Each structure stands twice: as structure tokens, then as C-alpha cells.
């Protein structure tokens, strides 16, 4: 069984039509969900770019693998996603944003490439038309004309064609920069959303959604930035352009699916679609990521496995660290020692109705547990964890009621805090 693993950057779990969002059009991903499994409660274990990649590629929490900030490399001596597949005889390829071991628009040293046999990517560059550079396994620069999202797909299709010719099983992972700010969709996708009415989430408040970038460095003052001129102080326009980028991603996923069909390998290729973290978009008056709220820590997840039960929607818990052990089991590869994640392959095969009982996430000074419909996030302090957010997601999906001091749920808070404290102590001492 081949693996095509696709993930985006800063795409919240609600930015899919199949999640009931009338603001965004994602017909290809909706069809993929119809033929596979849509997980409506998947979480990033660390909702920021580089650390998510560290946890995804090792199957470990970031406090365990040590990739706690952007630009930090994967730990040496830890078996990666690619190495596990490679040791089983798979061809392994990476295409797209890397953001591990460096920042900016530059190459990735070979020893930092996570064990991928084929590699073409870049560290991190927040621009979609200028300086569209990718660097191969040897560090040679390749420049392209076109939108970065489309170029990423072009390169992935080239890889698929080469991999299929070799007639060996493969795993291809590709990482889109989109829809991460700045919001720069291709004109035909921007036009699709021009003037479109936006229905905001119930917890949304008015904010300025513009965020300057550092690679490339945004002009100062920001009023001179062309991106600010398009959507600065205009949340609806930001969401329109963001959704246009999601539709552009969807169109490119459609290209990938057609390529699998053309190459005659669609029926032997499992597909995973997810993202590294979400985007607040004004929910609770906040923007961007790094937060325990659903719009930030929640990520999309669609898994399609040929020959396995499809057309299912799950509210069972799952998180980024679970994807490596899941894909390994589905491919018939032995599990990797030291992985923190849990395989949900039995659920995908229709052998059980359960996924994961508990999900944990963290970022800097906070950590979080989700269990039995409850979410508890707590601030890390010198004398222990202090609850900062508590909500029942079934009863309060928009997290409008913070029950972190509610005496009526004191027993639940105590139990969740005890479990979260044990996890936090263990994972931060495991290295």
C-alpha cells in the first residue's frame, strides 16, 4: 500500500465544505471525505509550524522530541516517519515547506532532511509569487514562475510519476505553505470569492487580521504593505482570501487525485489530508495560532484507505502524533519504539468504533487535555498547573463559557487536572 500524505499550513479544521462551512468551496476534499473517513475532532499536539512537523515526523510530543520552537531540527537518533517506511523497503519523498533546522528561504542540510530518500523543499518563506525557490537533496536551488501552491503540486506530480515508474511501494509527504498568511491566492480563486458574504463563527469578534511577515520582511509602516492594503482591518476580506487559498489547495488536491488515477495506482494508495494548526480568524477576539482554542489547536483530518470502509464521519479523538503509527500499521510495517502516538488503524478497518480516549496538546507555557467531551487547558507555573480554560465541547462547541472556576464541575476539573499534570511531568522528563 502506497502513502500520499498531504498537509497544509494554518488551515483550521472548519475550513472545509464537508465540515459544514458554507463560506468555503472544497469539492475535491469533500469527495475524498465521502470515500474515506472525516475526523471532526483532530488536534495539533503543538499548534505552530515547526514543532508540529517535529511531532508529526517522530510520532512524539514536542516536549519529548525536543522540537519546541520554529527552526529547531529533528532529534538525532530518533526514527522518523520516513526512516520507518524506508527501512521497510519503501521509496520515500518529501516536497514543500520543511521549517526544521532553520528559517527563511534556504536549503536544508542533508543530515537534517529526516531520512527522506528524495527531497525538494525549503525552510520557510511567506510569499507565494516572489522568490518561489525549492532546494533539492544536495542543496541546489531551483526557481519557478507561478504560485507556490501550484508549483508544490507540480513537483509532487513529478515525484509521483517517478515513483510509479520504479514499481515499488512509496510514501510521499508534501507540505503546502498555504493558506498561511499573507493571503495571496491566485487571481482566479480570489475572483471566485469577490464580494462573497461571510458568515462568521458565533464566537467571532472584530479584529485587524493582518500579520506582518519576517521572511520576506514586510514593509514598515505596514500601511505600505500591499497585503495590508487588501485586507488590513477587514476581517471579512481576510476570510474571503483565506478561503480562496483553501479552494486553490482543493483544486491542487484534485490534480493529485487525477494523477493517481492516470498512473493506475489510485486503488493501491492511501491518502491522508491534514494541517499543522488552525487560524483563529477573530474567534474570541484573537488571530493566528499557538492557542488551545478549537480554531487554533483543531486541525482537519481526512483519511482514505482503499478497500476499507468509507463514507464515515467520526467525532472520536485523534491527534498528529497518531498519524505515524496509524500509517505504519496500515502499510503492514512494525511499530517504532518510543512513539507516543496511538494507531487508529483498527477504527479505519472497521474493527472498532473507538479512536483515542484522550488527546494532549502543548505550546510554551500551556498544556491541554481533551477527554470525554471536556477540554481543560492549564498554564505551566513554577508550583504546578493552573487551569485557564475549561469547557464541555459537546455542550459548548464555540467555547463561550469558560468553566475553569465553576464549582459545579469541580470534580471533573480535579480529575482532568490530575491527569494533565501527570502527563506534563512525564513528557517533559522523558528526554
Secondary structure, DSSP 8 states (H G I E B T S, - for coil): -EEEEEEEES-BTT-SGGGT-TT---HHHHHHHHHSEEEEEEE-SS-SHHHHHHHHHHTS-HHHH---STT----TT---HHHHHHHTT-EEEEEEE--SS--SS----GGGSTT-SEEEEES----SSS--EEEETT--EEE-SS-HHHHHHHHHHHHHHHHHHHTS-EEEEEEEEEESSS----HHHHHHHTT------TTB---------BTTB--SSGGG-HHHHHHTT-HHHHHHHHHHHHHHHHHHHHHHHHHHHHTT-GGGEEEEEEES----TTBTT--SSSSSSHHHHEEEEEEE-TTS--SEEE--BEETHHHHHHHHHHTT----TT------HHHHTTS-S--BSEEEEEETTEEEEEETTEEEEEEEETTEEEEEEEEETTT-TT--S--TT-GGGHHHHHHHHHHHHHHHHHHHT--
